[in-house]
Amino acid sequence: MLKMVAVTKRFIALIFRKVCCSKFFVIFVLCLLYISIYVLPSLPNHNRAKIPTDPNDIIKYNQDKIVHYPINVSYNLFLLILVSSSPHDERHREKREAIRKTWGRCKHLHTLYKESKYIPKNITCKLVFFMGTTRNPTRVSDEAKKFQDIILVDYIDTYDLITRKLLATFKWSMKYKPKFILKADDDVYVHLPRLIMKLQHVDAQNYYGGWVYKTSVPRDHNHRHYVSYKTFSEPTFPSFCVGAMYVFSGNLLSPLLQTVDVWAPFGVDDAYVGVLMRHISVTPSRILGFLKVELKIFLYEISDCALSLLIGYGDGLSGQQIVHIHRRIKSLEQQKSICMQVNASTFYGLCCVCCLILYAFRTKIYSTSV
């Protein structure tokens, strides 16, 4: 009996060693990682179970009033930038001020960076902050009058109404007919020339791009993003672009808002936009230049090469950190350095190629020795 157990153990160890040392094992693992990260999240989900349209659950965005002071927005803009902010906290005001002084200066788009010279002169953008009101609106109204870049949705700004705020802003944006819309939070940094140069080469009719993400629906009542089964019955959200920063074609505004009558809105605004996009058969695309990470922790670990290649960075930035990134980028423009862009997808591909080369080399040596 002991001899049989020993033989069995040796057999299992032999099989394990053969499998783990297999020539194709490393390639197989890398390919699985590549498929799980870059292929599966981008596949469209056609399971479109409708949500019960309970009148008490539907956010009546059509009844929201937009209260704003004069904003000079041109019609047929190339890029309308909608930045979500809050009227309650002084830190949000500091972030808005930092964005106005750094990446959000659309009036200076063609001189903002050295790369701005590659943007055609007829391309324009406009940045607008959107938020709800506050019980003490004096400070916000003074800021809106001064900068003329704030729109207010006429209700008290709270987190659970974030989707309502977004939909009302989308409705406001429709009349300007922008070619593209960048929705961002006020704690990110976006390099506009790099983004605009990318958007010049994508489908302007049905584009929806950003940091693509897929997750299960939070069912815990104590979770910040809790969504009930009645509101959304599927176990996972369809693939969507994370709300910190994403871009979509302006012509999608109308079908998106019409779809609100079919899909009851819920509090996870970016996932909800993903649901609407799926309903109108628009699949999210990954923008490789968007870095989604808590930069308040890793900000000073980002290399100069990364900063010189990435399009958007966030989230969690303070006003001071937004200014810090801008200064670093402006400083790097004065340096002459060559950076090779290697994203994760390219890295896995290179690993697979290297494994194949090593395998071929090893096979050749073995055949020669025999």
TORTIDREN-19404 format. One record per residue (C-alpha): residue number from 1; residue in three letters; x, y, z. Coordinates in Angstrom, 1 decimal. Layout:
residues N
> NUM;ALA;X;Y;Z
...
//
This chain:
residues 370
> 1;MET;0.0;0.0;0.0
> 2;LEU;2.8;2.4;0.9
> 3;LYS;4.6;1.5;-2.3
> 4;MET;1.5;2.3;-4.3
> 5;VAL;1.1;5.7;-2.6
> 6;ALA;4.8;6.5;-3.3
> 7;VAL;4.4;5.5;-7.0
> 8;THR;1.2;7.7;-7.2
> 9;LYS;3.0;10.7;-5.7
> 10;ARG;5.9;10.3;-8.1
> 11;PHE;3.6;10.0;-11.0
> 12;ILE;1.7;13.2;-10.0
> 13;ALA;5.0;15.0;-9.5
> 14;LEU;6.2;13.9;-12.9
> 15;ILE;3.0;15.1;-14.6
> 16;PHE;3.1;18.4;-12.8
> 17;ARG;6.7;19.0;-13.7
> 18;LYS;6.1;18.1;-17.3
> 19;VAL;3.1;20.5;-17.6
> 20;CYS;4.7;23.4;-15.7
> 21;CYS;7.9;23.1;-17.7
> 22;SER;6.1;22.6;-21.0
> 23;LYS;7.3;24.8;-23.8
> 24;PHE;3.9;26.2;-24.4
> 25;PHE;2.8;26.7;-20.7
> 26;VAL;4.2;30.3;-20.4
> 27;ILE;2.7;31.2;-23.8
> 28;PHE;-0.7;29.7;-22.8
> 29;VAL;-0.8;31.7;-19.5
> 30;LEU;0.1;34.9;-21.2
> 31;CYS;-2.5;34.4;-23.9
> 32;LEU;-5.1;33.7;-21.2
> 33;LEU;-4.2;36.9;-19.4
> 34;TYR;-4.4;38.9;-22.7
> 35;ILE;-7.8;37.5;-23.5
> 36;SER;-9.2;38.1;-20.0
> 37;ILE;-7.9;41.7;-19.9
> 38;TYR;-8.3;43.0;-23.5
> 39;VAL;-10.8;40.8;-25.3
> 40;LEU;-13.6;39.7;-23.0
> 41;PRO;-14.4;43.1;-21.5
> 42;SER;-14.9;44.6;-25.0
> 43;LEU;-17.3;41.9;-26.2
> 44;PRO;-20.9;43.3;-26.5
> 45;ASN;-23.5;41.9;-24.2
> 46;HIS;-26.8;41.3;-26.0
> 47;ASN;-28.8;40.2;-23.0
> 48;ARG;-31.1;43.2;-22.9
> 49;ALA;-33.6;42.4;-20.2
> 50;LYS;-35.8;45.5;-19.7
> 51;ILE;-36.1;47.2;-16.4
> 52;PRO;-39.6;47.7;-14.9
> 53;THR;-40.4;51.3;-15.6
> 54;ASP;-41.8;52.2;-12.2
> 55;PRO;-42.6;55.9;-12.3
> 56;ASN;-41.2;56.3;-8.8
> 57;ASP;-37.8;54.9;-9.9
> 58;ILE;-37.4;56.9;-13.1
> 59;ILE;-35.4;60.1;-12.8
> 60;LYS;-37.4;62.8;-14.6
> 61;TYR;-34.5;64.6;-16.2
> 62;ASN;-36.9;66.5;-18.5
> 63;GLN;-38.3;68.4;-15.5
> 64;ASP;-34.9;69.6;-14.3
> 65;LYS;-34.2;73.3;-14.8
> 66;ILE;-30.7;74.4;-15.9
> 67;VAL;-29.8;77.6;-14.1
> 68;HIS;-26.7;79.2;-15.5
> 69;TYR;-25.2;82.6;-16.2
> 70;PRO;-24.2;83.6;-19.8
> 71;ILE;-21.9;81.0;-21.3
> 72;ASN;-20.4;81.6;-24.7
> 73;VAL;-20.7;78.2;-26.4
> 74;SER;-20.2;78.0;-30.1
> 75;TYR;-22.4;75.7;-32.2
> 76;ASN;-20.9;72.7;-33.9
> 77;LEU;-17.9;72.5;-31.6
> 78;PHE;-15.3;69.8;-32.2
> 79;LEU;-15.1;69.0;-28.5
> 80;LEU;-17.4;70.0;-25.7
> 81;ILE;-15.8;69.2;-22.3
> 82;LEU;-18.3;68.6;-19.4
> 83;VAL;-16.6;68.5;-16.0
> 84;SER;-18.6;67.2;-13.1
> 85;SER;-18.0;69.2;-9.9
> 86;SER;-19.6;70.0;-6.6
> 87;PRO;-20.6;73.4;-5.0
> 88;HIS;-20.3;72.2;-1.4
> 89;ASP;-16.6;71.8;-0.8
> 90;GLU;-13.8;74.4;-1.1
> 91;ARG;-11.5;71.6;-2.5
> 92;HIS;-13.7;71.4;-5.5
> 93;ARG;-13.5;75.1;-6.1
> 94;GLU;-9.7;74.8;-6.0
> 95;LYS;-9.8;72.0;-8.5
> 96;ARG;-11.9;74.1;-10.9
> 97;GLU;-9.5;76.9;-10.5
> 98;ALA;-6.6;74.6;-11.3
> 99;ILE;-8.2;73.2;-14.4
> 100;ARG;-8.9;76.7;-15.6
> 101;LYS;-5.2;77.6;-15.3
> 102;THR;-3.9;74.4;-16.8
> 103;TRP;-5.4;71.8;-19.2
> 104;GLY;-8.9;73.4;-19.5
> 105;ARG;-7.8;76.6;-21.3
> 106;CYS;-9.7;76.0;-24.5
> 107;LYS;-9.2;79.6;-25.6
> 108;HIS;-5.5;78.9;-25.8
> 109;LEU;-5.9;75.4;-27.3
> 110;HIS;-3.5;76.1;-30.2
> 111;THR;-0.7;77.4;-27.9
> 112;LEU;-1.3;75.4;-24.8
> 113;TYR;1.5;72.9;-25.5
> 114;LYS;4.1;72.3;-28.1
> 115;GLU;2.0;69.5;-29.5
> 116;SER;-0.8;72.1;-30.1
> 117;LYS;0.8;73.0;-33.4
> 118;TYR;-0.5;69.8;-34.9
> 119;ILE;-4.1;70.7;-34.2
> 120;PRO;-5.9;72.3;-37.2
> 121;LYS;-6.9;75.9;-36.6
> 122;ASN;-10.6;75.2;-37.3
> 123;ILE;-10.8;72.8;-34.4
> 124;THR;-12.2;74.3;-31.2
> 125;CYS;-13.2;73.2;-27.7
> 126;LYS;-15.2;74.5;-24.8
> 127;LEU;-15.0;73.5;-21.1
> 128;VAL;-18.0;73.8;-18.8
> 129;PHE;-18.4;72.7;-15.2
> 130;PHE;-21.7;71.2;-14.2
> 131;MET;-23.1;70.8;-10.7
> 132;GLY;-26.2;71.0;-8.6
> 133;THR;-27.0;74.0;-6.3
> 134;THR;-26.3;74.5;-2.7
> 135;ARG;-28.3;75.9;0.2
> 136;ASN;-25.9;78.9;0.3
> 137;PRO;-25.6;79.7;-3.5
> 138;THR;-23.8;83.0;-3.2
> 139;ARG;-20.3;81.8;-3.6
> 140;VAL;-21.2;79.5;-6.6
> 141;SER;-23.2;82.2;-8.3
> 142;ASP;-20.3;84.7;-7.9
> 143;GLU;-17.9;82.2;-9.4
> 144;ALA;-20.4;81.5;-12.3
> 145;LYS;-20.8;85.2;-13.0
> 146;LYS;-17.0;85.8;-13.0
> 147;PHE;-15.9;82.9;-15.2
> 148;GLN;-19.1;82.1;-17.2
> 149;ASP;-18.3;78.4;-17.4
> 150;ILE;-20.7;76.9;-14.9
> 151;ILE;-24.1;75.4;-15.4
> 152;LEU;-26.3;74.5;-12.4
> 153;VAL;-29.0;71.9;-12.3
> 154;ASP;-31.8;73.3;-10.1
> 155;TYR;-31.7;71.0;-7.1
> 156;ILE;-29.4;70.4;-4.2
> 157;ASP;-26.3;68.6;-5.3
> 158;THR;-26.1;65.2;-3.6
> 159;TYR;-24.2;62.0;-4.6
> 160;ASP;-27.4;59.9;-5.1
> 161;LEU;-28.6;62.3;-7.7
> 162;ILE;-25.4;62.2;-9.8
> 163;THR;-27.1;60.5;-12.7
> 164;ARG;-29.8;63.1;-12.8
> 165;LYS;-27.3;65.8;-12.9
> 166;LEU;-25.5;64.1;-15.8
> 167;LEU;-28.6;63.6;-17.8
> 168;ALA;-29.8;67.2;-17.4
> 169;THR;-26.4;68.3;-18.6
> 170;PHE;-26.5;66.0;-21.6
> 171;LYS;-29.9;67.6;-22.5
> 172;TRP;-28.4;71.1;-22.2
> 173;SER;-25.6;70.1;-24.5
> 174;MET;-27.8;68.8;-27.3
> 175;LYS;-28.5;72.3;-28.8
> 176;TYR;-24.8;73.0;-29.4
> 177;LYS;-24.3;69.9;-31.6
> 178;PRO;-20.7;69.1;-30.6
> 179;LYS;-18.8;66.5;-32.7
> 180;PHE;-17.5;64.9;-29.5
> 181;ILE;-18.2;65.2;-25.8
> 182;LEU;-15.6;64.6;-23.1
> 183;LYS;-17.2;63.9;-19.8
> 184;ALA;-14.6;64.2;-17.0
> 185;ASP;-14.5;64.6;-13.2
> 186;ASP;-12.8;67.6;-11.6
> 187;ASP;-10.0;65.4;-10.2
> 188;VAL;-8.3;64.4;-13.5
> 189;TYR;-5.8;65.8;-15.9
> 190;VAL;-6.4;65.6;-19.7
> 191;HIS;-3.9;66.5;-22.4
> 192;LEU;-6.3;68.0;-24.9
> 193;PRO;-4.0;68.1;-28.0
> 194;ARG;-3.2;64.4;-27.7
> 195;LEU;-6.9;63.6;-27.2
> 196;ILE;-8.0;65.7;-30.1
> 197;MET;-5.4;64.1;-32.4
> 198;LYS;-6.7;60.7;-31.5
> 199;LEU;-10.3;61.7;-32.0
> 200;GLN;-9.5;62.9;-35.5
> 201;HIS;-8.9;59.3;-36.5
> 202;VAL;-12.0;57.6;-34.9
> 203;ASP;-15.6;57.1;-36.1
> 204;ALA;-17.2;60.4;-35.3
> 205;GLN;-20.7;58.9;-35.5
> 206;ASN;-20.7;56.1;-33.0
> 207;TYR;-17.7;56.5;-30.8
> 208;TYR;-17.6;55.7;-27.1
> 209;GLY;-14.1;55.5;-25.6
> 210;GLY;-12.3;55.6;-22.3
> 211;TRP;-11.1;53.2;-19.6
> 212;VAL;-13.3;50.1;-20.3
> 213;TYR;-14.5;48.3;-17.2
> 214;LYS;-16.9;45.5;-16.3
> 215;THR;-18.1;44.6;-12.8
> 216;SER;-20.8;42.9;-10.9
> 217;VAL;-23.8;44.9;-9.7
> 218;PRO;-23.4;45.8;-6.0
> 219;ARG;-26.4;44.4;-4.1
> 220;ASP;-25.2;45.3;-0.5
> 221;HIS;-27.6;47.9;0.9
> 222;ASN;-24.7;49.5;2.7
> 223;HIS;-22.6;49.9;-0.5
> 224;ARG;-22.2;53.4;-1.9
> 225;HIS;-23.2;52.2;-5.4
> 226;TYR;-26.1;49.9;-4.3
> 227;VAL;-28.5;49.0;-7.1
> 228;SER;-31.6;47.0;-6.4
> 229;TYR;-32.8;44.0;-8.5
> 230;LYS;-35.9;46.0;-9.3
> 231;THR;-33.9;48.8;-10.8
> 232;PHE;-31.4;46.6;-12.6
> 233;SER;-32.0;42.8;-12.8
> 234;GLU;-28.8;41.6;-14.5
> 235;PRO;-25.9;40.2;-12.3
> 236;THR;-23.3;42.3;-14.0
> 237;PHE;-23.2;45.7;-15.7
> 238;PRO;-22.4;45.7;-19.4
> 239;SER;-18.9;46.9;-20.3
> 240;PHE;-18.7;50.7;-19.8
> 241;CYS;-16.2;53.5;-19.7
> 242;VAL;-15.2;54.6;-16.2
> 243;GLY;-16.8;58.0;-15.3
> 244;ALA;-13.5;59.7;-14.4
> 245;MET;-13.1;60.5;-18.1
> 246;TYR;-14.6;59.2;-21.3
> 247;VAL;-15.5;60.5;-24.8
> 248;PHE;-18.4;59.8;-27.0
> 249;SER;-19.8;61.2;-30.3
> 250;GLY;-22.2;64.1;-30.0
> 251;ASN;-24.7;62.6;-32.3
> 252;LEU;-25.4;59.9;-29.6
> 253;LEU;-26.9;62.5;-27.2
> 254;SER;-30.4;62.3;-28.7
> 255;PRO;-30.7;58.4;-28.8
> 256;LEU;-29.2;58.2;-25.3
> 257;LEU;-31.8;60.5;-23.8
> 258;GLN;-34.6;58.8;-25.7
> 259;THR;-33.4;55.5;-24.1
> 260;VAL;-34.0;56.8;-20.6
> 261;ASP;-37.7;56.0;-21.1
> 262;VAL;-36.7;52.3;-21.6
> 263;TRP;-34.0;51.9;-18.9
> 264;ALA;-34.7;53.3;-15.5
> 265;PRO;-31.7;55.4;-14.3
> 266;PHE;-29.8;54.4;-11.2
> 267;GLY;-27.1;56.0;-9.1
> 268;VAL;-24.0;54.5;-10.8
> 269;ASP;-23.8;57.1;-13.6
> 270;ASP;-21.0;55.7;-15.7
> 271;ALA;-22.4;52.1;-15.6
> 272;TYR;-25.8;53.6;-16.5
> 273;VAL;-24.3;55.3;-19.6
> 274;GLY;-22.9;51.9;-20.5
> 275;VAL;-26.4;50.4;-20.3
> 276;LEU;-27.7;53.1;-22.6
> 277;MET;-24.9;52.7;-25.0
> 278;ARG;-25.5;48.9;-25.2
> 279;HIS;-29.2;49.5;-25.9
> 280;ILE;-28.3;51.7;-28.9
> 281;SER;-25.7;49.1;-30.0
> 282;VAL;-22.6;51.1;-29.3
> 283;THR;-19.6;49.2;-27.9
> 284;PRO;-17.0;50.9;-25.7
> 285;SER;-13.5;51.3;-27.0
> 286;ARG;-10.3;51.4;-24.9
> 287;ILE;-8.3;54.6;-25.0
> 288;LEU;-4.8;53.3;-24.2
> 289;GLY;-3.6;56.8;-23.2
> 290;PHE;-6.0;57.0;-20.3
> 291;LEU;-4.4;56.1;-17.0
> 292;LYS;-7.0;55.3;-14.3
> 293;VAL;-5.3;55.0;-10.9
> 294;GLU;-5.4;56.8;-7.6
> 295;LEU;-2.8;59.3;-8.6
> 296;LYS;-2.8;61.0;-5.2
> 297;ILE;-0.8;58.0;-4.0
> 298;PHE;1.3;57.2;-7.1
> 299;LEU;1.6;60.7;-8.6
> 300;TYR;5.3;61.1;-8.0
> 301;GLU;6.1;57.6;-9.2
> 302;ILE;5.0;58.3;-12.8
> 303;SER;8.0;58.5;-15.1
> 304;ASP;8.7;61.3;-17.5
> 305;CYS;8.2;58.9;-20.4
> 306;ALA;4.7;58.0;-19.1
> 307;LEU;3.8;61.7;-18.7
> 308;SER;5.0;62.5;-22.2
> 309;LEU;2.8;59.7;-23.7
> 310;LEU;-0.4;59.5;-21.7
> 311;ILE;-3.6;61.4;-22.7
> 312;GLY;-5.5;61.5;-19.4
> 313;TYR;-4.5;60.9;-15.8
> 314;GLY;-6.8;60.4;-12.8
> 315;ASP;-8.6;60.2;-10.6
> 316;GLY;-8.3;61.6;-7.0
> 317;LEU;-6.1;64.6;-7.9
> 318;SER;-6.1;67.7;-5.8
> 319;GLY;-5.9;71.2;-7.3
> 320;GLN;-2.2;71.4;-6.4
> 321;GLN;-1.5;68.0;-8.0
> 322;ILE;-3.2;69.1;-11.2
> 323;VAL;-0.9;72.1;-11.3
> 324;HIS;2.1;69.9;-10.5
> 325;ILE;1.4;67.6;-13.5
> 326;HIS;1.0;70.6;-15.8
> 327;ARG;4.3;72.0;-14.7
> 328;ARG;6.1;68.7;-15.2
> 329;ILE;4.6;68.4;-18.7
> 330;LYS;5.6;71.9;-19.6
> 331;SER;9.1;71.2;-18.3
> 332;LEU;9.4;68.0;-20.3
> 333;GLU;8.6;69.9;-23.5
> 334;GLN;11.9;71.7;-23.1
> 335;GLN;13.8;68.4;-22.9
> 336;LYS;14.9;66.3;-25.9
> 337;SER;14.2;62.7;-25.0
> 338;ILE;12.9;59.6;-26.8
> 339;CYS;10.3;57.4;-25.2
> 340;MET;9.0;54.2;-26.6
> 341;GLN;5.3;53.6;-25.9
> 342;VAL;4.8;50.0;-24.7
> 343;ASN;1.3;49.3;-23.3
> 344;ALA;0.2;46.2;-21.6
> 345;SER;-1.2;44.6;-24.7
> 346;THR;2.1;45.1;-26.6
> 347;PHE;4.0;43.8;-23.6
> 348;TYR;2.1;40.5;-23.5
> 349;GLY;2.5;40.2;-27.3
> 350;LEU;6.3;40.7;-27.0
> 351;CYS;6.4;38.1;-24.3
> 352;CYS;4.7;35.6;-26.5
> 353;VAL;7.0;36.3;-29.4
> 354;CYS;10.1;36.0;-27.1
> 355;CYS;8.8;32.6;-25.8
> 356;LEU;8.4;31.3;-29.4
> 357;ILE;11.9;32.5;-30.4
> 358;LEU;13.4;30.8;-27.3
> 359;TYR;11.5;27.6;-28.1
> 360;ALA;12.7;27.7;-31.8
> 361;PHE;16.3;28.3;-30.7
> 362;ARG;16.2;25.5;-28.1
> 363;THR;14.7;23.1;-30.7
> 364;LYS;17.4;23.9;-33.2
> 365;ILE;20.2;23.3;-30.6
> 366;TYR;18.6;20.0;-29.6
> 367;SER;18.3;18.8;-33.2
> 368;THR;21.9;19.8;-33.9
> 369;SER;23.2;18.0;-30.8
> 370;VAL;21.4;14.8;-31.8
//
